[in-house]
Amino acid sequence: MSIIKDPSLAPMGLKKIAWVKEFMPVLTQIEQRFQQEQPFKGMKIAVSVHLEAKTAYLGLVLRAGGAEVAVTGSNSLSTKDDVCAGLASLGVNVYAIHGATQDEYFEHLKQTLAFKPDIIIDDGGDFVSLLHGECADYAANLIGGSEETTTGIHRLRARVKQGTLKFPMIAVNDAYSKYLFDNVHGTGQSTWDAIMYSTNVMLSGKVLVVAGYGWCGSGIAERARGLGARVIVTEINPYRALEAAMNGFEVMNMDDAAKEGDLFVTVTGCKDVIVKRHYEVMKNNAIVANSGHFDVEFSKPDLRELAVSVEERRPFIEGYKLADGRTINVLADGRLVNIVAGNGHPADIMDLSFSLQAMSARYLAQNGKSLKPDLYNVPKEIDEDIAMMKVKAMGLGLDKLTAEQEEYLNSTGE
């Protein structure tokens, strides 16, 4: 039995699911393949990903493959109640409510795992943490799972290093068809969609500080430059710092950048990137947002300590008034701004990421029992197949090597 906010919201949720399907041609082809193959017949799959229309469609694709599916969100503020209602109306088990408390959020995760899934799809690592702790009994039938995000991969690698990972996991985030497109173009567009919509502030002529120049940070920086911003990058990695500099961005440490920025976007996967000393030198009405997975990248406790008052200035914007009269504006409570204050990644991009998830689940269903507990890459043939399907769906033309060219490339030159 699903736990959702309001079943009467289903009609709008169903419309949203139908809309995104129109822009996810690769996943639609996979759905048709699954309907014929039934790779998950007799299996149960639990999904914990930001619960909006694209995720709902992924759940339906998995069900088309014969699975019993339970879905929850990976962040209560990104959950869309109408989508939950729509998905539940189609018979999928849904446990998610927008704005759930932290305790309620984890209860929803536990309820999703309670039917003892064969396969999990995780986003950020909360499923994995529960299955290694208080929900260990729910892993009785578990073959393995996959992870969607950079943060979740960091947590999995820590478990592998410690020797504590109990089942195989596939690093979907690390597939070429994911991070080259979802992380760069998806995060790049959706972050600015959300910030510009929620603030109604022009980016052109502003100074943007991007903390972290990984795949996500590079996408955010590039689009901000295209919109007319002066972009400063902060980094801890010398290679990434050099890359940012050679791509034409200013690079400095956060202590110096804090004095310059009009807007700040953190996307590092780490905590306390912006702390008290940085807030103390920021401009009045500086805007701070996060596009990393967890709400720890800039320190909210430090800002609360400095503030004499806090008020909601607009939906998704809280103004922290400091003793000297300056205000620091925080977007989306420090959560993932692109999906809390926006619609998340475009459907066209999630077509790639969720196609990888679907095919990785199929791979686990067929091969997972022979895998030892470890973190695995998406098989190369799956990654390449999905990329080629997307190329064809977009109507792009590719050249093909001749036999002579293949021989030349494979020769020793002797």
Phi, psi and omega in degrees: 000127183287154172240105182226171184284311189205107180300336183291349178279357187304317183304316178292321178298320179295323177296319179295320179295316179297323180296309184294329179302326180298338184248018180232066187293328180291314179296327177295320176296321179294321177302316179296321177296316181296323179301326179278317186281325186052055184292342184250017183304126180082003181255162176240135180234130177252133183239128172232094178219157178315119193268088173227193195299319182295320178295320178300318180295321175303315178302320180291325178295317178296320178294324177300335178276008176101359183278150162274127190240136171237135186231139171222174179266163176257004177195120187296333181283343178265354179291135177254113187297326180292323178293319177302315181295318179298316180295317179297324180295341179267004175095008176274140177286121183234131179229087183192139176220131178300134177078014177302147176293168179301318179295318179295320179302311180291329175295322177295320176300315181295320179295326178291326180276346189296340179273014172056074185292157172275329182222142175240149170239115189248158180218094181105345173098005182291322174303310183299318180299315180295320182287347173261359183232243188291345179251026182302327180296335181284354179268013186302324182255006191290125174273318181167190183200188180219155183236135188270331194240161175300315180300315179297323178295319177303316182293322178293318180297325177297320178293319179299316180298323179280346182076026185250355181292129190260352182207160181289141176228142179256130183274077180301324180303332186269001178287145178305317183291352176260293192287334179288343186236303178302306186292319183279300187278322179293306179295321180301313181283313188292329178297315181284330172306311185289315183294315183290324178291316186285330183264331187057034180248139180286140178271329180302129180087352179272163174257119179254134173250118177255118179267106181107120181244047170281200182299316180293313181298324180293323177294319178295315181296315183297318181289326177295320177298318179297335178269005173100010180276153166272124190248128174248136178247138171246143185209160170249345185263121184296327179293316179293323178297317178295319179300314179298316180297318182284345172272003172096012179262152172286144179231127178206170178280164186293330178302320178279320183293330182301329180284340188264327194286142167266326177229147179230132174233120178264137181204061188247334188080005181243177181250159173055044175285326173241124184228190189309312185295335178283317177300326185295340182244003181289156176293156171299137180068021171301145181247129183238127181222161181231133172242015171274171190291315185254157185273045181239001188290322167246142190282107174289322176302319178296320181290321177297324179295325181280335189281142172265343175199158178225132178220150173281118184266327174206165173307131179074009178232122174247131178261123178261108181277124181264166186298331181274004177098347178288154175237133173251124183262125180251129180264137171057030178057026179080001177281181179301105188296326187292338181244337175285315181258007181214201183255009182076191183296149176301148180302323182301324180282316180293344173304318178290309185298315183282337171293321174299317179298315182297315182286331174292322176297319177299317179299317179295320179299325183269331189233350190301327184291343179266357182267139175278158176302115181188175176256122186245150171283155171299130178308138186303322183293328176291313180303311182292323180297317181292319177300317181293322178298321180291321177302314180293319181296329179273358178071029181275150178258137177238144170281164179228137179295139171280168178300322179294321179294318178298319178297318179298315182292334182263003182274160178274351180085006181269000000 
